Amino acid sequence: MANVVRAALVQATWTGDTESMVAKHEEHAREAARRGARIIGFQEVFNSPYFCQVEEPEHYRWAEPVPDGPTVRRMRALARETGMVIVAPVFEEEQPGFYYNTAAVIDADGSYLGKYRKHHIPQLKGFREKYYFKPGNLGWPVFDTAVGKVGVYICYDRHFPEGWRELGLAGAQLVYNPSATHRSLSAHLWRLEQPAAAVANGYYIAAINRVGQEEYGDNDFYGTSYFVDPRGQFVGDVASDSKEELVVRDIDLGLIEEVRQTWAFYRDRRPDAYEGLVRP
């Protein structure tokens, strides 16, 4: 049975300051709502530059509490205004010395549903995240929103299949994957991993990447954000690799049941045989 939800994502260029960056995303959200979207997600640490290209203590200034910080409060007001579910990734300060790469999930009435904290933290050239973030410790929550069951997996997480599966087992229908990834490192994986995860786990994925270059490093963020369905097929066109873009697509959540019945991957799992996967 069809259960069509109009969903949106934003791939954005950095404006130079938090106030204008948040305001720009608010306008994208209002436009998405005018186009009938009921849920929208933003890119990794959307209200700041991708400062993790360098290791500098000055960049702790981008951190704020979740949900009581200024950005999430604005996103809650925006959700009430637009009637949309919002996935808002930010740099979270839990307390001094406790920092996480986090996404807040806000329901269509502005209520705060909870947060996901990124589990897998890279430490590579251009991605110096261990300097800033502790590994996530809140598990793999799936949020019961006004549009269905929504999960989050952040950027580098996407290389690890275990979390994708945890979200599927918890009932996710749509998983947002806010990211910041650049051309020279893993661009050839971008159109492979999320479609494969969507197939393996039988749900939709919204893959979001930044676009353009920023002042803290040489990373060239290549956009090409997209929605992919449980068959591994792109929903509409992939976004530009060089320009900011609001992507709005209709996703049929009824397809999830059809695909899971046809391919039956969950039926044929063998968790009794997988003990070795969790050995150190």
JOJO-V368346 format. One record per residue. RES is the residue in one letter. PHI is phi in whole degrees, 0 to 359 (NA if undefined). PSI is psi in degrees with one decimal (* if undefined). NEAR is the number of other ideal C-beta (glycine too) atoms within 8 Angstrom. Layout:
res->[RES;RES]
phi->[PHI;PHI]
psi->[PSI;PSI]
near->[NEAR;NEAR]
//
This chain:
res->[M;A;N;V;V;R;A;A;L;V;Q;A;T;W;T;G;D;T;E;S;M;V;A;K;H;E;E;H;A;R;E;A;A;R;R;G;A;R;I;I;G;F;Q;E;V;F;N;S;P;Y;F;C;Q;V;E;E;P;E;H;Y;R;W;A;E;P;V;P;D;G;P;T;V;R;R;M;R;A;L;A;R;E;T;G;M;V;I;V;A;P;V;F;E;E;E;Q;P;G;F;Y;Y;N;T;A;A;V;I;D;A;D;G;S;Y;L;G;K;Y;R;K;H;H;I;P;Q;L;K;G;F;R;E;K;Y;Y;F;K;P;G;N;L;G;W;P;V;F;D;T;A;V;G;K;V;G;V;Y;I;C;Y;D;R;H;F;P;E;G;W;R;E;L;G;L;A;G;A;Q;L;V;Y;N;P;S;A;T;H;R;S;L;S;A;H;L;W;R;L;E;Q;P;A;A;A;V;A;N;G;Y;Y;I;A;A;I;N;R;V;G;Q;E;E;Y;G;D;N;D;F;Y;G;T;S;Y;F;V;D;P;R;G;Q;F;V;G;D;V;A;S;D;S;K;E;E;L;V;V;R;D;I;D;L;G;L;I;E;E;V;R;Q;T;W;A;F;Y;R;D;R;R;P;D;A;Y;E;G;L;V;R;P]
phi->[NA;293;217;273;240;271;239;222;215;231;251;229;270;287;270;117;204;295;302;288;292;294;299;297;292;299;292;300;295;297;293;299;297;299;272;95;292;246;210;215;229;247;282;305;35;295;269;220;288;277;289;288;292;227;247;219;298;301;280;295;295;282;282;206;293;228;259;267;278;296;290;293;299;294;292;294;296;295;298;297;295;266;71;248;287;231;253;239;277;218;273;262;253;281;197;306;91;241;235;221;269;231;232;272;244;238;282;295;265;90;285;277;269;147;216;245;248;305;277;259;247;281;218;224;302;85;219;268;280;295;296;253;246;279;294;301;224;249;73;236;292;242;259;274;258;296;251;136;267;241;241;223;221;252;43;305;309;298;281;244;291;297;291;306;292;304;294;295;296;274;99;301;255;220;242;272;238;292;218;214;229;243;301;283;269;214;301;291;274;301;267;256;291;291;300;296;294;297;292;299;247;69;210;273;232;255;263;242;233;295;218;97;248;234;282;260;171;263;303;251;287;253;56;52;291;195;255;229;265;293;269;84;259;296;266;74;282;284;290;301;266;219;234;298;201;262;250;235;220;271;241;261;293;296;294;299;298;299;293;293;288;287;269;55;295;291;300;264;299;232;301;294;257;256;305;297;293;252;284;302]
psi->[133.3;138.8;79.8;128.4;132.2;119.9;154.8;157.7;161.2;128.1;125.8;153.5;149.8;134.2;-24.0;-17.3;157.6;-43.5;-48.5;-30.0;-44.7;-42.4;-38.9;-42.3;-34.2;-41.3;-39.3;-41.7;-41.4;-38.9;-40.5;-42.2;-40.4;-29.9;6.0;6.8;145.1;-7.5;145.8;146.8;148.8;170.7;169.3;137.4;61.5;-24.8;9.0;172.4;168.9;82.1;-12.1;2.1;-18.6;164.7;97.0;129.1;-22.0;-24.1;-5.6;-14.0;-18.2;-12.5;149.5;160.9;154.8;118.7;6.1;7.6;169.3;-36.3;-46.6;-34.3;-41.5;-37.7;-33.3;-41.4;-38.6;-40.2;-42.7;-41.2;-44.2;-17.5;26.4;149.4;139.4;131.7;112.3;101.0;130.9;169.3;112.6;132.9;112.4;-43.7;167.6;126.2;-7.7;99.1;143.2;153.0;108.3;152.7;124.9;140.9;124.3;131.1;171.1;-18.5;6.9;-0.5;140.6;119.0;-26.9;-168.9;156.0;137.2;128.2;128.1;-45.2;118.7;113.7;157.1;84.3;167.9;124.9;-6.3;70.9;58.7;-27.2;-21.6;-31.1;-38.6;138.7;153.9;145.3;147.9;20.2;12.9;-149.5;69.6;144.5;127.4;131.6;96.3;177.3;-19.5;-2.7;-165.9;117.8;132.6;171.0;140.3;128.9;121.2;-107.0;-25.8;-33.3;-18.3;-5.0;111.9;-19.9;-41.6;-38.9;-43.8;-40.7;-42.3;-39.2;-43.8;-27.4;1.1;11.5;137.4;-30.7;127.4;123.1;133.0;78.3;134.8;168.9;92.8;146.4;166.1;-45.6;-17.7;-53.7;26.6;-33.6;-17.8;-18.9;-40.6;6.5;-50.3;-47.8;-42.1;-39.1;-40.9;-37.5;-40.7;-50.1;-30.2;-7.6;48.3;175.2;148.4;135.2;106.2;116.8;129.7;148.2;170.5;138.9;-177.2;152.5;171.6;-8.8;12.9;-174.4;-0.2;131.1;94.7;128.3;16.1;-120.4;40.7;157.5;164.7;141.5;141.6;175.6;-9.1;-2.2;16.4;137.7;140.3;101.3;-166.2;153.3;144.6;169.4;150.9;4.3;-9.2;150.8;146.3;139.7;123.2;124.1;126.1;149.4;126.5;134.1;101.3;-18.7;-22.6;-25.8;-49.6;-41.3;-46.1;-41.9;-33.1;-36.1;-48.6;-24.7;33.8;-36.3;-36.9;-38.7;9.3;154.4;66.1;-25.1;-18.2;3.4;14.7;-34.9;-20.1;-23.4;9.6;140.3;*]
near->[3;5;8;9;12;12;17;17;14;17;15;14;7;11;7;4;6;9;6;9;14;11;8;10;13;10;8;13;15;10;9;14;11;6;9;7;12;12;16;15;12;14;14;13;13;14;10;11;7;15;12;11;12;9;4;6;4;5;10;9;5;11;8;12;9;11;10;6;12;6;12;17;10;10;12;13;9;12;16;9;7;10;9;15;15;14;16;13;15;16;13;15;12;7;5;4;4;8;12;12;16;14;13;15;17;15;13;12;8;9;7;10;9;9;12;15;12;15;9;10;12;8;8;7;3;10;11;12;12;8;7;12;10;8;9;11;6;8;5;9;10;11;11;5;13;7;11;9;12;17;15;13;12;14;12;11;12;13;7;9;7;7;12;14;10;10;15;12;6;11;7;13;10;18;14;15;15;15;13;13;12;11;6;5;9;6;10;6;8;13;9;8;9;14;13;9;12;16;11;10;13;13;13;16;14;14;13;15;15;15;15;10;6;11;4;8;8;6;11;9;14;13;14;11;13;15;15;13;13;13;8;9;7;10;11;7;5;7;11;9;7;7;6;8;11;9;13;10;10;8;13;9;12;10;10;12;7;8;11;12;7;6;8;8;10;8;5;6;6;6;5;4;5;8;6;5;6;5;5;1]
//
